[in-house]
């Protein structure tokens, strides 16, 4: 049975743990996706190592409150996405340099996000969650400032509290 942290029409993480054998009890496996504005982000149709979430998502949370940029907030979604994407993945260091990583909210090396790239740009009142899906379409959802990080923090806390008996043997 899947669990939901947050609201899919705003921001939410949906996950379902998969039972594992005794040999793999130290690992959590399951399915995971992010919801934003009623749209699913991520590959919920196959299992991934949920322990990777516990290792990588705190790094995303470490950038909470440091994703503000008035220039990016004013740009159209496609321009803001391109500037950040090129700074993170391309050779364009531009004025963002390594700071562009602060805006990245799709975790590197976590296979549930393969094919998706998502950035969050915020100001004091709101945030723009802008992502590109595997079909190369660009999407944007406006959220409250801090909303994404609050939900992500709740998800990480929920996953970290999963008792061993909630991950039964096959």
C-alpha positions in Angstrom: 0.0 0.0 0.0 1.4 3.4 -1.0 2.0 6.2 1.5 1.6 9.9 0.8 3.5 12.8 2.4 2.0 16.1 1.4 -0.7 17.0 -1.1 -0.5 15.8 -4.7 -2.3 18.9 -5.9 0.5 21.0 -4.3 3.7 19.1 -3.4 3.8 15.5 -2.2 6.0 12.4 -2.1 4.3 9.1 -2.7 6.1 5.9 -1.8 5.6 2.2 -1.3 8.1 -0.2 0.3 8.8 -3.5 -1.3 9.5 -6.5 1.0 13.1 -7.8 0.9 14.9 -11.0 1.8 16.7 -11.3 5.2 20.0 -10.7 3.3 18.9 -7.3 2.3 17.2 -6.0 5.4 19.6 -3.1 5.8 18.3 -1.7 2.5 14.9 -0.2 1.8 13.5 -0.9 -1.7 10.3 0.5 -3.1 8.6 2.9 -5.4 8.8 6.6 -5.2 7.5 9.7 -7.0 7.2 13.4 -6.4 3.8 15.0 -7.1 3.6 18.7 -8.1 0.4 20.4 -9.1 -1.3 17.1 -9.7 1.5 15.8 -12.0 3.7 12.9 -11.2 7.4 13.4 -11.4 9.5 10.2 -11.4 9.4 6.6 -12.3 6.8 5.1 -9.9 6.5 1.9 -12.1 9.7 0.2 -10.9 11.5 -0.4 -7.7 14.5 1.7 -6.6 16.8 1.7 -3.5 14.9 4.0 -1.1 18.0 4.1 1.1 19.4 6.4 -1.6 16.7 8.9 -0.7 18.0 8.9 2.9 21.5 9.6 1.6 20.7 12.2 -1.2 17.6 14.1 -0.1 19.3 15.7 3.0 21.7 17.3 0.6 18.8 18.9 -1.3 17.4 20.0 2.1 20.7 21.6 3.0 20.0 24.2 0.3 16.7 25.3 1.8 16.4 29.0 2.0 19.3 29.4 -0.5 17.3 29.2 -3.8 16.5 32.8 -4.1 17.3 34.7 -7.3 15.2 37.7 -8.4 16.5 37.5 -12.0 15.5 33.8 -12.3 12.1 34.5 -10.7 11.3 37.1 -13.4 12.4 34.9 -16.4 10.0 32.7 -18.3 10.1 29.1 -17.2 12.0 27.9 -20.3 14.7 30.5 -19.9 15.1 29.9 -16.1 15.3 26.2 -16.7 17.9 26.5 -19.5 20.1 28.9 -17.5 20.2 26.5 -14.5 20.5 23.3 -16.6 23.4 24.7 -18.5 25.1 25.8 -15.3 24.7 22.4 -13.7 25.2 20.0 -16.6 26.9 22.1 -19.3 30.0 24.1 -19.7 28.2 27.4 -18.9 29.5 28.5 -15.5 27.8 31.8 -16.0 27.2 33.9 -12.9 25.8 30.8 -11.1 28.7 28.5 -11.1 28.3 25.8 -8.4 25.5 27.8 -6.8 23.2 26.4 -9.6 23.3 23.1 -7.6 21.3 24.8 -4.9 18.3 25.1 -7.2 18.4 21.4 -8.3 15.8 19.3 -6.5 16.0 16.2 -8.7 18.6 14.0 -7.1 21.8 13.0 -9.1 22.3 9.3 -9.1 18.8 8.4 -7.9 17.3 6.2 -10.6 13.7 7.1 -9.8 14.4 10.6 -11.3 16.1 9.2 -14.5 14.8 11.3 -17.3 13.5 14.1 -15.1 15.3 17.3 -14.1 13.7 19.7 -11.6 14.7 23.1 -10.3 13.2 25.2 -7.5 13.5 29.0 -7.5 12.1 30.9 -4.5 11.6 34.3 -3.1 10.1 35.3 0.3 6.6 34.4 -0.7 6.6 31.8 -3.4 8.5 29.2 -5.3 8.6 28.0 -8.9 9.1 24.3 -9.3 10.2 23.9 -12.9 10.9 20.5 -14.4 11.5 18.7 -17.7 10.1 15.2 -18.2 11.5 12.5 -20.3 9.2 13.6 -23.2 11.2 16.9 -23.1 8.1 18.9 -22.1 8.6 21.6 -19.6 6.3 22.0 -16.6 5.9 24.6 -13.9 4.0 24.8 -10.6 3.9 27.7 -8.2 4.2 26.7 -4.5 4.5 28.6 -1.3 8.1 29.5 -0.2 9.5 26.7 1.8 6.6 24.3 0.9 8.8 21.9 -1.1 11.4 21.7 1.6 8.8 21.2 4.3 7.3 18.3 2.5 10.7 16.8 1.6 11.8 17.0 5.2 8.6 15.2 6.3 9.2 12.5 3.7 12.8 12.0 4.8 11.7 11.8 8.5 8.9 9.4 7.6 11.2 7.1 5.7 13.9 7.3 8.3 11.4 6.1 10.9 10.2 3.1 9.0 10.6 0.2 11.5 12.3 -3.0 10.4 9.0 -4.9 10.8 7.5 -2.6 8.1 9.9 -4.1 5.6 9.1 -7.8 6.0 10.9 -10.7 4.4 9.7 -12.1 1.1 
